[in-house]
Amino acid sequence: MNSFDLALMGIKNLLRRKARTILTVLGVIIGTASIVVMVSLGLGMNKAFEQQLEEYGSLTMIDIYANQYRMEGSSSASDGQLYLDDETIATIEAIDNVDFVIGFKRFESKIYAGKYENYTSLKAVDFDKLSLMGIKLSEGTLPTKEGNNEVLFGFYAKQNFYDPNSRNPYQNPPVVDIFNTKIEMLPTSQYYDGKRPRGFILTPTGITSEQDYTYSWDVFMDYDNYVKLKTDFDRKNKTADQNNGSKGSRSSKTKENKYDEMKVSVNNIKNVQEVQDQIKEMGYEAYSLTDALENQKQTSGLIQAILGGIGAVSLFVAAIGITNTMVMSIYERTKEIGVMKVIGAQLKDIKRLFLFEAAMIGLFGGILGIGISYGISAIINSILSGMNGESGYYGPALLSDIPIWLSLSGMGFSTLIGLIAGYYPAVRATKLSALEAIRTE
């Protein structure tokens, strides 16, 4: 008996007892939908957490901070202290899977826009590498090294202006058009006696996106331009400040940190932990958002296992239903099985017939269960989105996430359950005596 004839006969047998088949398939639908929805909740939690982390920075970035001391066995610095400078950048960029390394130097500054003032942190950075950071902008363009003191304003730094002559200067902050207002900056946070010295004029070219939280509180300026302007400022005003990077205040024999922090870009999130471990072995203190992500994945993995186990109970009950249906089918079709044996049907064909029917129950139940799962998932996400709005805790879209691999796995698993559940009835059918089966009324 060929496969097509077996399939046709199996489908006819399933349709012969429609009510019983439908009820059995319904059990598989409930079991499949339960497992898929439960697992999708865990996947959705992971995705939501990744989206939250990405608001605070890239998942492929590693942060390194200054003032860390050399660990035993490290040869990075002869005096026992590690420094963040251009030599460090070159060393780390030589590590496999590292795309680039960029250094930041923070300076406390005061910015003036007409009658308004703004205390903020200025970050000096190499503008040749700034474009590699993938910073999102809400307005304007990225600054260039060749520009006239060009700077990039963080979204919230731009909103930090206040009127010092106001009774409540920090209430109802003014809206300052930084592109069409004279912006002057003093490169030091110290207080001046009497008339304040003249600072230097900045040229804002862009504002970071509100969603790019990592860079939204700072003002970025090219490192070399800043050092040049700061040196000139100190010379004219005699305000050399060691904490603000004046060259005049540095000893040529004393090594110090050129940068306060560094960001290391890794080519793939899968390689972040390996690169981070290598940097730590060099003696630096390194941190990445993947640390938090790994902890979350462990937690969500446990939750998925628990939820999936609850759903598996439903599918186990469905498997018992399939077995019961197939056993009942044997009793009802005993004479038919005997006739098949008498006319020459092989035992393996009878076994394949019952396995096919059981597999079809599992497959149909799996397909319909996946469809229902998508519906339940859409309802969950719709309710969550309505409760949280566009800026809700889980973001605008997902708490339940059903990727294509989960759908295919659900259908495959339900089909496999059908085959396993139908194996015992199939074997039992092959063991029936042909003569006794024919005599059965």
N, C-alpha and C positions, 0 to 999 in steps of 0.2 A: 504494500500500500504506500503510495507516494505521499509526500508531505502536504501537497495541496488538498488531496482527498481527506487526509487526517484533519487538517485545519477546518475544512468545510463541515465535516461531521461534528467536530468539537463545537463549532459555533451554533449549529442546529441543536445540539444537545443542551447548550446553555439557554437558548431561546425557548426550548420546550417547557422549561419550568421558570418562567419569567419572574414571578414574584420572589421565589427563593433566590434566584440569581441576583436580583436587584438588592435584596436585603443583605446578601453576602458581600456584594460590591460596596454597599453603603458602609459596612463595617471597615472595609479597607480604606474607603474615602476618609472616614473620620480619623483612622489611625495615621494615614499619610499626612493629612492636613495638620494633625496635632504635632507630629514630629517636625515638619517643615516650618510651621509658624513658631514653634518653640526655639528651633535653631536660628531662625531669622531674627528673633529678638536679640540673641547674643551677638550675631553679626552686625546688627544695627547699632548696638551699643559700642562695638569696636569702631565702626565707621563714624559715629557721632563724636566719639572721643578723639579720633584722628582729626576731624574737622575743627574741634575746639583747640587742639594743640597747634594746628597750622595757623590759627589766629595769633599765636604767640611766637611764631617762627617756623622755619622750614624743618621738616623731619629729617632732612639730610644734612643739617648743620650741626657742628660741634662747637661749643663755646669753651674757650680757654681764658683764664683770668690771671692777672699778674700777682706778684708778691707771694708766690709759692716756693717752698724750699726744696732743694734737690734731695731725692730719695737715695738711699744707700745703693751704691753701684752705678749711679748715673754720672756721666762725665759732661753734662751740658754746661756747667759753669765751674770754674776752678775755685771760686770763693764760697761754694756751697749754696748759692742762690741762683735760681733760674730767672732769666730775663726774657721779656717779650720784645723782640726787635726784628730787624730785617733778616738777620742770620737765622732766627727761629723760624721765620716764614719759609725761608729756603729749605730748611731741614724738614719741616713738616710737609711741604709741597712735594718732597722727594718720596714720600710714602705712597705705596700703591693704592689706587682707587681714590686719591685726593685730587679734586679738580683745581682748587685754588685755596689760598689762605689770605685773609684780609685783616689788617689791624686797625684798632680804634683807639684814639686818645681823647679822653674827656676833659673839657675845660669848663669851669663855671663862668658864666657870662651874663651881662645885662644888656638887653636890647631896647632901643628907643624907637618909637614910631610916632613922631609928632609929640603930643602931650602924654602919650601912653608909654608904659614901660612893661618889661617882661623879663623876669629872671628865668633863665633856662640853661640847659647843658648843651654846649657845643661839642660835637664829635668831629675831630679831625680824622680824615680817612683818605686813602689813595683813590682819587676820582677815576683813575684808569681801571680800577677794579669794581667801582661802585655799581656799574651797569650789570656786573655779573651776579649781583645780589638778588636780582628779580624783585626789586622793590616796586610795589604797586602805587600808582599815583592817582589822586582825585582831580588834580589840576596841573597844568604846565608840563614841563619836561625835566629830565635829569640835568643837573649842572655839569659843566665841563671844567677841566683844569685850565684851559686857555681863557676862560671867561673873566670878567672884571669882578673879582671877589664873589663869584656865584655861590649860592648856598641852596640847600634843599630843606624846606621846613617840614617838620612833622605835623600831622593833622592837629593834634592837641596842643603842640607848642605854639601853633599859629593862633589858637584861641586863648592863650594864657595872658594876653595883654590886660592891663588894668590902668585906671586913672588914679595916680597917687594923691591927687587933690580932692578926690571924692570922699564923702563921709563914709561910705561903704564901698571901698575900691574893688573888693572881690565879688560883689554881687552885680549881676547883670553885666558881664564882661563885654567890652565894646567889640564891634566887628571891624577889624582892620584889613583893608585891602593892601596886602603886603606887596603886590605887584605894582601898585601905583602910589606908594607912600615911601618917603625917604626912611630907610632902615639903617640905623647906626648902632654899632655894637662896641661895648667896652670889654676887652678880653681878660677881665679879671673880676672877681667878686668882692674885692676889698673895698672899703669905704674911703672916699676921698674927702679931705678937709677943704672947705671952701668950694671954689668953682671946680666942677668935674672936668677932667681932661677930655680932649676931643678923641673920639674913637675912630673907627673906620667904617665906611659905607659898605653895606652888603647889597648884593643883587639877587633876590630870590628868583628862582626859575621854576620851582614846582612845589607841590604840597603832597605828602604821602596820603595814601588811602586810609580812611578811618578803620577799615578792616585789617590793615597791616599794623597790628598793635605794637609789634616789636620796635618799630621805628617811628612811632607817632608822637613821642614826647621830646625828641631831640632836633637840633639844627645841625646839618652836615656841611662841612667845609673841607676843601682839599688840604691835606696835611702840610704840604710844602708851602702853599700860599699862606696858611695860617702862621707857620713859624716865621716866615718872612715879615708878615704884617705885625706879628707880636713883637719881634725883635726891634722893628722900627718904632713901634709904639713905646716900648720900654726905653729906647734911646732918647726919644723926644720928651717923654714925661718922667723919666727916671723912676719907673715903677716896676723894676725887675721883680718877678714873683716866681720863686722856685716851683711852686705848685702848679704854675700855668705854663711851664715848658719854655721859658725864655732861654735862649742860647747863652746870653750873658751870665746867667746864674749857674751854668753847668761847669763842673770841673772837667777838663779834658782827660784827666786820668781816672775819673770815676765812672764806672759803667752803671747805667740805670735803664729802667724800662722805657722804651720808646712808645710802647702802647700799653693801655690799661687792660685791654681784652682783645682776643682774636676770634674770628669765626672761620671754621674749617668746613669747606664744602666737599661732600663725598658724592661720588658719581651715582650711587644707588643706596636706597635705604637698607638693603640687605648687608651692605658693607660697613655701615655706620659703627656698629658695635666693635668690629674688628679694628677699625682705624682708631676708635676711641681708646681701646685697650692698649694699642701701641703708643699712643700719646701719653697715657698714664704711666707706661713703663719707662718713658723718658723722664718722668718725674713731675709732669704738669698735672694740674687738677683740671679735668675735662668733664663736661656735662653736655648731654644732648636730650632732646625731647623723647628720643626712643627709650630712655630709661623709664620714664613715666608710662610710655606706651606698652612696654613689655610687662610692667606690673599690671596694667589694665587688662592686657590680653590674658594673663594668667587668671585674673579674677573672672573675666567674662568666659574663659574656657571652662572654668568650674561651673559657672551658671549655665552654660550651654549643655554641659554633661547632665546636670540635674534636670533641666527643662526637657532635653532630648529623651532622658530616661522616662520622664512622665509620659511623653508622647509615645514612647516605645511600648508602654503597657497597652495602650489602645490598639496598636498594630498587632501585638501579641494576641489580644482577644480576637482580633479580626482573623488571624491565622487559624485559631481554633475553629472559628466559623467556617473557614474554607475547608478545613479537614472534615468537619461535620457534614458540610454540603456534599463533598465528594464521596464520603462513605455512604450517605443516604442515596446518592446517585447509583452507587454499585448495587445496593439492594433492589432498587427500582429497575435496573437494567441488567439484572443477572442473566435472564434468558438471552438478551441481545449479545452479551459477552460470550455466552456459550455458542451461539450461532456463529459469531465471528471466528471462534476457535475451530469450529467444525469445518467452515468453508476455507480454512487455511490461513487465517490471519496469524501473524507471528506474535509471540509474547511481547517483543519489544514495541510492536505497533500499538498494542493495547495499552502498554505502559506509557508510550508517547502521547496517546490520545488523552488519557486522564491528566498527564502532566501539562499538556497544552491547555486543557480547560481550566486547570488551577492557575496556570500562568496568566491566562487571559483575564481571569477574575482579578488577579493582582495588578495587571497592567492597566485595565480599565479603571479600577479603583484608584490607582496611582495618578493617572492622567487627570481624572476628575478632582482628586484630592489636591493636586498641584494648582488647578484652576481656582478651587475654593480658597487655597492658601493665599494666592495673589489678591483675591477679593478681601480676605480678612486683613492682610497686610496693608492694603490701600485704606481700609477703614481706620486701622490703628494710626497710620501716618496722618490721615486727614484730621482725626480727632486731636492728635498731638500738635499738629501744625496750628489748628484753631486755638488751642489752649495757650501756646507759647508765642504765636506770631512769628514775624520774620527773624526776630533776634532771640528766639527761645533757647532754652538750655541745650536742647538737642539739635538746634539748627532748624531751618525751615522745612526739612523734608523727611528725614528718616529716623524711625526707631526700629522698624522692621525692614530688613533688607534681604531679598531673595535673589541671589545671583543665579546665573544660568546653570552653574555646576550643581547648585543645591537642587534645582528643579529636576535635572537629569538624574542626580543621585536618588532623589525621592522616588521617581518612577522606576529606576532600576532596583531599588531596595524593595519596593512593594511587589515587583514582579518576582524577585528572588524569594520573598516570603511566600508568595503563592506557590512557587515550585516546591519549596521545602514542605509547605503544608499539604501539598498534593502528592508527595512522594509515597507516604504510607498507603493511601487509598489506591494509588496506581499499582504498587507492588501486590496489594491484596487482590486486585482485579485479575492479575496475571496468575494467581494461585488457585482461582476457582476451577473446579472440575467441569470440563465441557459437558459431559453427559448429565451430571447433576444440575448444571445450569439450565440445560434445555428442558429438563423435566419440571423445572420450577414454574409454577403458575403465578 
